């Protein structure tokens, strides 16, 4: 019971607190909070919203898993944003330049994306293990480099081509597409949404059923204690960052192989930063991350309907920020409450023994 309370109560309190905070903000602005939240819920059944939520959930889930692997090693990989962007443009260029049989073509693009993401993460990883450079600083700088490199690679005189008012990479041939699950006028669920689910299962198995996962968590808890047990902390930092970057490279694959089939100027941004918030909300647990990704996607997609009732869409951003802030506070409050309860329990046991 205590374990469930410690895991479920904090995010529940955080969500309730953020909803209350947004309700107050809506009241101050003169809007009806119940009407606004009702519109968001009812929007799920309209048009392609439900399918869009599922597709976004898969994308957010992959990004959050990449962040969570770093968190397990006590690493803050802020560079997921840059890693998936560089991987997306390079994989799109490669996918549009090769000709392979169906299935093998898509697999090649996915492998390229994972390798590029891992290589981009290798730079801050090597800097950390060899020079002690903080990964937060180096990955932030790498994000800026990634943005510039992606813009350079899609120039017309490099790999890009002008289509209308947009610049993009050459389109990936149909042999490289991953078919989705059509739901008629409601849209099509990306086929690679199942890749996200598979990654979640693999992440759980790795962290809970393998020696590597044990060593990763042990190194994250205490590098000194892990070293005493024969585990190289530097090696674990390097492997964790490479693995995190490799998964980050897959973030763009559902959209590129399932819908866009190219990288262009309108490519989604900010997914990596959302992944950080979702990993925090899910406490690095694959189930918790799945819930966080679903909640994030719901707020993103259903919030579009707020404009129809005169409510600023930015209220969704306020709610998302409040969730992240309050979940940290909620976990600390619950932790202290459980610590005090444990101290009282031990005190009672010691008193009984003394009597």
N, C-alpha and C positions, 0 to 999 in steps of 0.2 A: 504493500500500500504506500509505504514511504517512497519507494522508487518511482512509482507512477506519479505520486504527488510532485516529486522533485523534477520529473521530466515534462509532465503535462500542465501543471499549474502555472509555471512562469509564462509560457507562450500564451496561454489562455488569458491570464491577467494582462499581458502586454496588448493583446488584440482588443480586449474590452476597454483598456485605458485609452488606446489610440482612437477607438470609435467614439468614446466619450469626449476626447479632446476635439475631434473633428466635428462632433455634434455641437459643442460649444462655439467653435469657429463659425459654423453655419448659422447658429442662432444670432451671433453678433452681426453677421452679414445680412441678416433679415430673411434667411431661407429656412425652410422646414426640414430638419434633419431626417425625420421619418420618411418624408416624401422622397428625399434625395437617395437614401439607402434603399428604399423600395424600388425606385427607378433602376438602380444598379442591379438589383437582384432580378427584376423582370427583364432586363436587357439580355440576360443569358439565353433566354428563349427566342430572341429575335435574330433573324438573318443568320450570319455565319459566326456570331459571337461565341457560341459554345465550342465550335471547332477551333476558332482562333485561340480560345483559352487553352484548349488541350495542346495545340501546337506550341504556344508560348511557354506552357508549363514544361514541355520537353526541353526546350532551349535553355530556359532558366535552370532546370535541374542539372543539365550537363555543366553549366558554368559554376553552379554552387558546389558540385562534386569536386571540380578542379580546385576551388578555394578550400574546401574542407580537407583535402589531402594535405595541403600546406598547413592548415590549422592543427592537424593531428601531430605534426612535427614542430608545432609552435612557430611556424613560419607564416608571415602575412604576405601572400602572393597577390599584391594589388595589380600585377601585370597581366592578369587574365584578359583584360580588355585589349591590350596590345597583342597578346599571343593569339587570340582567336581572329583578330583582324588581319594580321600578317598571314596566318595560316589560310584564311578564307581567300585572300587575293592570290596567293601562290597556288593553292589547290585549284582555284577557278581557272587560272592561266594554264596549268598543266592539264586539267580536264578538258579544256577547249582546244588543246594542241595535239592530243593523242587520239588514236583510234584503236579501241579494244572491244572485244565481245561484251554483250550486256552482262551485267553482274561483275565481271572482272574490271570493267571500266570504272564503275562506281567504287569498287573496293580500292582501286588504285588511288582515286581521288581522296578517299577517306584516310588511307595510309599516308599519303603526302601531307594532308592537313595535320595529322597527329605528329608526324616527324618534324614538320616546320614549327608547330607549337612547342614541341620539346626543345628544339634547337634554340628558339627565341628565349625560352626560359633558362637555357643552359648558361647564358651570359651572366645574369645575376647570381645564379647558383655557383658558378666558378669564382666570381668575385667574392662571394661570401666565404667559401671554404678556403680560398687562398689568401685573400687580403682582409677578410673580416668586414667587408662592406655590408651595411644593413640592407636587407632585401627590399624594405619599403622604399628606400630612396632609389635604389637601382631599378626596381620594376616600374616606379613612376616615370623615371627618365626613359625607360624602354617603351613605355606607352606613347610618349611623344615621338620617339623615333619610328614606332610602328605606324602612327598616323601619317607621318611624312613619307615613309617608304611605300605605303599602300597608295598614296596619292601619286607618287612618282611612277609606280608600276602600271597604273592604268592610263598614263598619258598616251596620246595618240602615236607619239614617236617611239613608244616603248612596247607595251602589250595591249594598250587600250584601243577602242574604236568608238567613234561618235555615232550614236543612234538617237536622232531627234535632238533634244536638249540635254541628253545624258551621255556620259562617258562610261563605258563598261568594258569588261574583258570579253573575248570571243565566247559565244554561247557553247556550253557543253553539249555535245551530240546526244541524241536520245538514248544511245547505248549506255550513257553514263547517268541517266536519270534513275531515281528510286521511286517507284510508283507508290501512291498513297492509298488510303481507304476513302472512296467517295461517299458522301452522304447527300447527294443531290444538290438542291439549292442551298443547303446548310454548309457546303464547303467540303474540303478534302483534308483528312488527317494525314500529316506527313508520315511516310513509311518509316523514317528514322526516329520517330517518337519511341519506337520499340528499342532503338539503340540506347536511348536514355535509360529506359527501364533495365536493360541488360547491364549497363554500366553501374547502375545502382546496386544490382545484385552482386556484381563482381566486387564492388567497393566494400559491401558488407562482408562478403566471404574473405576478402583480403585482410580487413581490419580485425575480424573476429575468429578466423579459422586458419590463419597462416602465421608462420614464424616472422615473416617480414612485417606483417601488421603489428605484431607484438613489439618487435624491435622499434618500429616507427613510433608507436605510442610511448614506449619506454624512453626513447631518445628525446621525445618532445617534453616528457615530464621532467627528466633530469639527465642531461648529457653525461654528467660525471658518473652517476649510478649506472647508466647504460655502458659507459666505457669500462667500468669495473666488471661488467658482465661479458666483456669481449665484443661489444658493439661499437663500431666506428661512427661517431656522431657526424663527422664530415661526410662520410659515405652516405649516411642516411639523409643528410641535407641535400646532397647532390641528386640522389635517386628520387627523393620526394619532389623536388622542384622539377625534375625532368618529367616525372609522372603527372604532376599537376599541369605542366605546360602541354603535355601530349593530350590530356583530356580537354584542356582549354581549346586546343586546335580543332576539336570536333564540334564546338559550339555552333558554328555556322553551317554545318553539314545538312541538317534537316531542311533549312531554307534553300540552300544552294542546289542541292540534289533533288529536292522535292517540289520546288516552285520556281525560283528565279533562274537557275541554271547559269548564272553569271554573277560577277561582282561588279557593282556600280556605285555611283556617288551617293545613292540613297540607301546604302547598306545600313542596317540597324546599328545604332551605337548605344553604349551604356549597359550592355548585357553583363559585362564582366563586373561592373560595380554593383549591379543588382544581385549578382551571384554572391558577393560578399555579404550583403544584407540577408539573403536567404540562408546562407550557411550559418550565420549567427542565429537566425530565428530557429533553424532546425537543429542547432547544437551539434552539427557535424554527423548526425545520425541519418542514414538514407531515408528512413520513414519520415522523420521530421523535416528533412530537406524537401521531400516530395510535397508535404503539406504546405511548406513555405512557398515553394514554386507555384503551386496551384493558387494559393492566396494572392501572390504577386500578380500572376497572370489575370486572375479575376478582377483585381483592382484596376489593372491597366486597360483591359478590354471593356469591362462594363462601365468604367468611368467615362467613356466617350459619350454616354447618353446623358450625362449631367448637363451638357450645354443645352439640351432640349427643354430643360425645366428652369433655365436661368441660373444654374449653379456653376461656379467656376470649376473647371476640370482640375485645377491645381490643388483642390482639396484632396485628391487622390495622392498627390506627392506628399502632402502634409501627413496623411494617414500612414503612408509607407515609412516616412521618416520617424513618425511617432512610434511605430511598431518596433523599429530597430532600436531606438533609444530606450523605450520602456522594457523591451525584452531583456536587455542587459541589467537594468535596475531590478526587474522582477526576479531574475535568476539569483541575484545577490541577496535580495530580501528573503527568498525561500531558502537559500543556503544558510543564511544566518539563523533563520527560524529553526531549521532542522538541526543545526549545530547546537543551539540552545536546548532543544528538546532532547538531543542525545546526551548532553551534559547533565540534564535533570534525571534522565534514566539511569545513567551511571552513578549519579549521586544517590539515588534511591537504592540501587543494588549494593553499593558500598555501605549504606546505612543499615540495610538488612543483614549484611554479613557481620558488621560490627555488633549488632544486637544479638 
